[in-house]
Amino acid sequence: MDAECKRTIVGRFLKIRPQIEKIRVRFAENFSLKGSVKIGVFDNYNIFMYFTNDEDCKEIGFKRVIEIEGLQMWLQKWTPDFKPEEDIPIVPVWALLPQLTFNMHTCHYVKQIPEEIGTPLEMNLATRGRTRPSMAKVRIELDLHKPLSTSVYVGSEDEDYPLKVFVQEVEYERIPKYCKQCKKLGHDLSNCRVMERKRLAEKQEIERVKYLMQVTENPNTHVVNGESTEKEVTTAKEAKIQEKGEDAGTTNAV
């Protein structure tokens, strides 16, 4: 059943999307397809695009972001785990294989080497044409939930295997940021608003607990800006007692 939807791309707007007819018209104006596409509404922010041609689906999906009616629409491959409130963490990324021996600049090797990192999709034009012998380049589907690998083992230690084992360095181009807290693309934990609000709430709760503990231990203790003012409170009470005594003495004298 999932195979029937393999050519489906989710388009997600960061703001309320334009009218669906405007989206369809602008998409047709901006992109030429070999096949056709059906564009339907999921909700006020998400649309589904179902392509009849594999190449069309890949070419549009690789763009990541397109502009419709002045609004950015993020593109993501549909999966059965799709949730409208979350961004899918699987994205197309260029993987670079620097100093890969020139005899391995073939579809067989270049797509096989990064399989442990992500699903290989295609080689770039220079690698296919063997015009950049210093580096091979392949696009892969990268799962941003997983740790990022910077090297892979290639070959085998078996003496009968033609390719001897070696370590291949792997570099990446423009990996999008992904926040594991709110499950959104475009930022990470270091600048997540949800995480910041959570940290602020935790800090306020710690301060509240400290205040309650100090008040419980000594009812005469007040806390202002996190600092005890017990001395000031005691001094104020003594001044009031002295004032009452003076008032009483004045009354008796009269």
Disulfide bonds with the S-S distance in Angstrom:
none
